[in-house]
Each structure stands twice: as structure tokens, then as C-alpha cells.
Amino acid sequence: MDFHQAFIGVIGAFAAVRVYFNTRARLGRGRVEYREGERHKIVRIVLGVGYMTAIVAYLIDPSLFAFMAFPLPDEIRILGLLLSLVGLAFLAWVHHHLGVNFSARLHLRQEHELITSGPYHRVRHPMYTAFYLSLLGWLLLSANFVIGGLGLLGVTAVVVNRVAREEATMRERFGATYDAYLARTRRFVPGLL
């Protein structure tokens, strides 16, 4: 199996899902109030652009990051491909249920809804779960710490800095309804965390 070609396909599909649902979400109506400071936005953009640049460089010439490669048997790399695909399908499902409520920036729409269907029925932050599945898959598929490891560190930094603020924003908007939702769901994985 050509793992580099498989990785190119996975990244292309991931980008297509994100672009499609991001474009769809921008069509949402009503005023948007962003709840994320400019400093956090700038840090997220700089880290994101840096990581995406590394991904593109790896897609073009994987030897650029050969110094961070590690040996893995083909079976583990195939497992990485499968995890990537599961993460991708899960991400599309999450986006589908979020609809116009999605934004990469922490925000509230004038007509914001509390989504409790689909993956949100049991988990409050399934998009992060989808990212972790995808990135773990990318790490195993690429067998390269730059590609998977940096992504996992980046998502972890976002989770640590943002989840509590996301939940506080939802509590502020939805009050007791959100408190009841908090009581019956987990943050990332049903039954855990």
C-alpha cells in the first residue's frame, strides 16, 4: 500500500469536509457575537497556518520531515488509515448536526441553538473527539511525529484553553437547559472524561 497516497486522500477529504461545512455555516442568519479575544484568535491562526504549511510540505515532499519519522509495521499504518476515516466520518456527522451553529471561533449567533442530537446526544464536544481520532490516525498513517504529534499537541492546547469558555458561554445563553445537558453528558467520550 502506498501510505503517502493514502495520506493525501485522507487530507483532501478532511479539507473538503471542513470547507463544505464552514461555507454552509457562514450562510446562517442573524447577528454573530464573537466570544474569543483577538490574542487567542491570532495564536490559533498562527499555529494553524504553521501546521497546515507543514502538512502541505509533507504532501509535496515527505522527505522534508524524515528526521521525525519512526518505523511502524504496515498493519499499524493501515490501522491509522482506518482511524483517519472513522475520524473523518465522525467529523462530518458532527458538522451535519451543528449546521449554522458552527464557527472556528467561539461565538453566539442571534438564533443560536443548543444542539443535543446526533453525536451531541451523549457528548458535549464531539468535534474535538473527531479531531483526536483523525490526528491519531494521521500519526500512525504517516509514521511521522511532525504530522500527527504536532497536531495532537495543537488540539490539546485548544481543548485546554477553550472548553471551559465554550461551556460557560453555553451556560450563559441557555441557563438551566444547559445545566441539565451538562448533567447527562460527558465532555468527549460517553462514560469517560
C-alpha positions in Angstrom: 0.0 0.0 0.0 1.2 3.5 -0.8 0.8 5.2 2.6 1.7 8.6 1.3 -1.0 8.5 -1.4 -3.5 7.3 1.3 -2.5 10.2 3.4 -3.0 12.6 0.5 -6.5 11.2 0.1 -7.4 11.5 3.8 -6.2 15.1 4.0 -8.1 16.0 0.8 -11.3 14.5 2.2 -10.7 16.2 5.6 -10.2 19.6 3.9 -13.3 19.1 1.7 -15.5 18.3 4.8 -14.2 21.4 6.6 -14.6 23.7 3.7 -18.1 22.5 2.8 -19.5 22.8 6.3 -17.7 26.0 7.1 -19.1 27.6 4.0 -22.6 26.3 4.9 -22.3 27.7 8.4 -21.5 31.1 7.1 -24.9 31.2 5.4 -26.5 31.3 8.8 -28.7 34.2 9.6 -28.6 36.7 12.5 -26.0 38.7 14.2 -22.9 36.9 15.4 -21.2 37.9 18.7 -17.7 36.5 18.9 -16.5 35.5 22.4 -12.9 34.9 21.7 -10.2 37.5 22.2 -8.1 38.7 19.4 -4.9 37.3 21.1 -6.4 33.8 21.2 -7.6 34.2 17.6 -4.1 35.3 16.4 -2.3 32.4 18.3 -4.8 29.9 16.8 -4.3 31.3 13.3 -0.5 31.3 13.6 -0.4 27.8 14.9 -3.0 26.6 12.4 -1.2 28.1 9.4 2.1 26.7 10.6 0.7 23.3 11.0 -1.1 23.4 7.6 2.1 24.6 6.0 3.9 21.5 7.4 1.1 19.3 6.1 1.3 20.8 2.6 5.1 20.4 2.7 4.8 16.8 3.7 2.2 16.2 1.0 4.6 17.6 -1.6 7.8 16.0 -0.2 7.6 13.7 2.8 11.4 13.5 2.9 11.4 17.1 4.4 10.3 15.6 7.7 12.2 12.3 7.5 14.1 13.3 10.7 10.8 12.9 12.6 9.7 9.7 11.0 9.6 6.5 13.1 9.2 2.9 11.9 5.8 1.2 12.1 4.6 -2.1 10.7 2.2 -1.9 7.8 -0.7 -3.2 9.9 -0.4 -0.3 12.3 -0.3 2.2 9.4 -3.4 0.6 8.0 -5.0 1.0 11.4 -4.0 4.7 11.1 -5.8 4.9 7.8 -8.9 3.3 9.3 -8.8 5.7 12.4 -8.4 8.6 10.0 -11.5 7.5 8.1 -13.6 6.9 11.2 -12.5 10.4 12.5 -13.5 11.9 9.2 -16.9 10.3 9.1 -17.4 11.3 12.7 -16.4 14.9 11.9 -18.9 15.1 9.0 -21.6 13.8 11.4 -20.7 16.4 14.0 -20.8 19.2 11.4 -24.1 18.0 10.0 -25.7 18.3 13.4 -24.1 21.7 14.2 -25.3 23.2 11.0 -25.1 27.0 11.0 -24.1 27.0 14.7 -20.5 26.1 13.7 -17.7 28.5 13.7 -14.0 28.0 14.2 -14.2 31.0 16.6 -16.1 30.9 19.9 -19.3 32.7 19.2 -23.0 33.1 19.8 -25.5 33.7 17.0 -28.6 35.7 17.5 -30.5 32.5 16.7 -28.1 30.1 18.3 -29.5 26.7 19.2 -28.3 24.2 21.8 -27.6 21.1 19.7 -28.4 17.8 21.6 -29.0 15.5 18.6 -26.7 13.0 16.9 -23.2 12.9 18.5 -24.3 15.8 20.8 -26.8 13.5 22.5 -24.1 12.0 24.8 -21.1 14.2 24.3 -20.7 18.0 24.6 -17.6 18.4 22.4 -17.6 15.6 19.8 -15.7 17.8 17.3 -12.6 17.5 19.5 -13.1 13.8 19.7 -13.3 13.6 15.9 -10.1 15.7 15.7 -8.3 13.4 18.2 -9.4 10.3 16.2 -8.2 11.9 12.9 -4.9 13.1 14.2 -4.1 9.8 15.9 -4.9 8.2 12.6 -2.6 10.7 10.8 0.2 10.0 13.2 0.0 6.2 12.6 -0.6 6.5 8.9 2.3 9.0 8.3 4.5 7.4 10.9 5.8 10.9 11.5 5.8 13.0 14.7 5.5 16.3 12.8 2.3 15.3 11.1 0.5 13.6 13.9 2.3 14.7 17.0 2.2 18.4 16.4 -1.5 18.2 15.5 -2.3 16.3 18.7 -0.4 18.9 20.8 -2.2 21.7 19.0 -5.7 20.3 19.5 -4.8 19.6 23.2 -3.7 23.2 23.6 -7.0 24.4 22.1 -9.0 22.0 24.3 -7.2 23.1 27.5 -7.7 26.8 26.7 -11.2 26.7 25.2 -13.6 24.0 26.5 -14.4 25.7 29.8 -15.1 29.0 28.0 -17.3 27.2 25.5 -19.3 25.7 28.3 -19.5 29.0 30.2 -20.8 30.7 27.0 -23.5 28.0 26.5 -24.5 28.2 30.2 -24.8 31.9 29.9 -27.1 31.6 26.9 -29.1 28.5 27.8 -29.1 28.6 31.6 -30.9 25.7 33.3 -31.4 23.9 30.0 -27.6 23.7 29.6 -27.1 22.7 33.2 -29.4 19.7 32.6 -27.5 18.9 29.4 -24.2 19.1 31.4 -25.6 16.6 33.9 -26.5 14.0 31.4 -23.5 14.2 29.0 -19.7 13.8 29.0 -17.2 16.2 27.5 -15.5 14.0 24.9 -16.3 10.3 25.2 -19.6 8.7 26.6 -18.9 7.4 30.0 -15.5 9.0 30.3 -14.0 12.4 31.0 
